[in-house]
């Protein structure tokens, strides 16, 4: 469960492992629809390239074509970065 939402895992999946980030057009799947644990895999791409936390958040925002980050979105992205760095 995340923020009051139930997250479903595919049958046989290991919920202790982060799932692959699934690309989808924004009209089908908005960034707010993506669980933080899955966002962590997007963040990991940028972490592995040596980006600091703020740069990772900026790159995630750019990935979703966000010109501005609301505080709630920034918090979710920061949580994803934290997961990616573990």
N, C-alpha and C positions, 0 to 999 in steps of 0.2 A: 504494500500500500504506500502511496506517495501523495501527500497533500489531500487526503480524503478520497483519492481515486484508487481503484483496484487495478493492479498491473498483472496482466496475464502473461505467462511464459508458455512457449510451445511445449507440447508434451515431450518429456524426456530431456528437456533443457536443464542445465545446472544454474539455478538462480543465484549462486554465489559468484558466477562469472558474468562479466559484462557482455551484453549482447552486441552484435555488430550494429553499427549505425546504418539504418535503412534510409537511403535517399528516396525522396518523393517530391513531386511538385508541390509548391506551397498552397495551391488551391485544393490539394488532396490531404495534406498533412502539415499543419502549422507547427512552428517550433514549440508552442505551448502544449501540443499533443504528444510530444516526444518525452518519455520518462527521463529523468536526470541520469539514471544509470546508462541509458543509451546515448544521451548527449555526451557522456564522458568519453565514449569512443570517438566522437567527432573531435572533442577537445584533445584527446591523446595524439591525434594527427599533428596538431600544432605544437604540443608539448615536446614531441619527439624531434621536432625541427628546431628546438631550443628557444621557443617563444616564452616570455615571462607571462605571468597570469593576466595582466591587462591586455597584452597583445593577443593572447588566446581568446579572451572575451571579445575583443574587437574583430578577430577573424571569424569567430562563431557568428557574430552579428552580421558580418559581411556575407557569410555563407547563406544566411537566411534573408539577405537583402533588407536588413533593418537599418534605417537611417538614424533612429534614436532607440535607446534602450530604456525601457521603464525599469524602475527599481526592482520589481518582481522578476523581470526577465534577467536583469543583471545578477540577482541573487541565485536564480536557477543555473545560469551559466557558470557562476563562481563555484557553486556546489559541484557542477560537472567537472570543472578544472581540478577541484580538490580530489574527486574520485579518480580522475585521470593520473594524478601525480602519486597515487598510492601504489 
